[in-house]
Amino acid sequence: MQYNKRVDFNMKEEEYQNEVLNRLEQIISQIEFQNNIIGYFISEKESDTKERMWLLNNLGFQPKDIAKILQTSQNTVNVRLSEKRKELKSQ
């Protein structure tokens, strides 16, 4: 998804408004998609905690935020993420 397309300020006001609305809809759609993924993995009882931490980390959450979301300590998150990195390195 590209957001870096420049807006032509010479376009008619209605065209400009439509362009802005289209971009906002794209942003909202992306946010809803990410929220659905997060919600699924966080609520999934069979999902491994380490995998949920890894997913949240890859979505840009910091360890302190992951700890709050998953109701654990930041140290636990850091350790689990380190273990996951080692697992991936050894594959």
C-alpha positions as CSV (number, residue, x, y, z in Angstrom):
1,M,0.0,0.0,0.0
2,Q,1.5,3.3,-1.0
3,Y,0.9,6.6,0.9
4,N,3.7,8.6,-0.7
5,K,1.7,9.5,-3.8
6,R,1.7,13.3,-4.0
7,V,-1.6,15.2,-4.1
8,D,-2.0,17.5,-7.1
9,F,-3.1,20.7,-5.5
10,N,-4.5,21.9,-8.9
11,M,-7.2,19.3,-8.8
12,K,-10.8,20.3,-8.2
13,E,-11.9,20.4,-4.6
14,E,-14.3,17.5,-5.0
15,E,-11.5,15.3,-6.5
16,Y,-9.2,16.3,-3.7
17,Q,-11.7,15.4,-1.1
18,N,-12.3,12.0,-2.8
19,E,-8.5,11.4,-2.9
20,V,-8.2,12.2,0.8
21,L,-11.2,10.0,1.7
22,N,-9.8,7.1,-0.4
23,R,-6.5,7.3,1.5
24,L,-8.2,7.5,4.9
25,E,-10.2,4.4,4.0
26,Q,-7.0,2.5,3.0
27,I,-5.4,3.5,6.4
28,I,-8.5,2.5,8.3
29,S,-8.6,-0.8,6.5
30,Q,-5.0,-1.6,7.3
31,I,-5.5,-0.7,10.9
32,E,-8.6,-3.0,11.1
33,F,-6.6,-5.8,9.5
34,Q,-3.8,-5.5,12.0
35,N,-6.2,-5.3,14.9
36,N,-8.0,-8.5,13.7
37,I,-4.7,-10.3,13.5
38,I,-3.7,-9.1,17.0
39,G,-7.1,-10.0,18.5
40,Y,-7.0,-13.5,17.0
41,F,-3.6,-14.4,18.2
42,I,-4.0,-12.8,21.7
43,S,-7.4,-14.5,22.3
44,E,-6.4,-17.9,20.8
45,K,-6.0,-20.2,23.8
46,E,-3.9,-22.8,21.9
47,S,-1.5,-20.1,20.7
48,D,1.9,-20.3,22.2
49,T,2.8,-17.3,24.4
50,K,6.2,-16.9,22.7
51,E,4.5,-16.9,19.3
52,R,2.1,-14.2,20.4
53,M,5.0,-12.1,21.8
54,W,6.9,-12.6,18.5
55,L,3.9,-11.5,16.5
56,L,3.3,-8.3,18.6
57,N,7.0,-7.6,18.4
58,N,7.0,-7.8,14.6
59,L,4.0,-5.5,14.5
60,G,6.1,-2.9,16.2
61,F,5.1,-3.2,19.8
62,Q,7.9,-2.6,22.4
63,P,8.5,-5.3,25.1
64,K,7.0,-3.1,27.8
65,D,3.8,-2.8,25.8
66,I,3.7,-6.5,25.0
67,A,4.1,-7.2,28.7
68,K,1.1,-5.0,29.5
69,I,-1.0,-6.6,26.7
70,L,-0.2,-10.2,27.8
71,Q,-0.1,-9.4,31.5
72,T,3.4,-10.5,32.2
73,S,6.7,-8.9,33.0
74,Q,8.9,-7.0,30.5
75,N,11.8,-9.3,31.5
76,T,9.7,-12.4,30.5
77,V,9.0,-10.8,27.1
78,N,12.6,-10.0,26.6
79,V,13.7,-13.6,27.4
80,R,11.0,-15.1,25.2
81,L,11.9,-12.9,22.3
82,S,15.6,-13.8,22.7
83,E,14.7,-17.5,22.7
84,K,12.7,-17.0,19.5
85,R,15.6,-15.2,17.8
86,K,17.9,-18.1,18.7
87,E,15.4,-20.7,17.4
88,L,15.1,-18.9,14.1
89,K,18.9,-18.5,13.9
90,S,19.4,-22.2,14.3
91,Q,17.0,-23.2,11.6
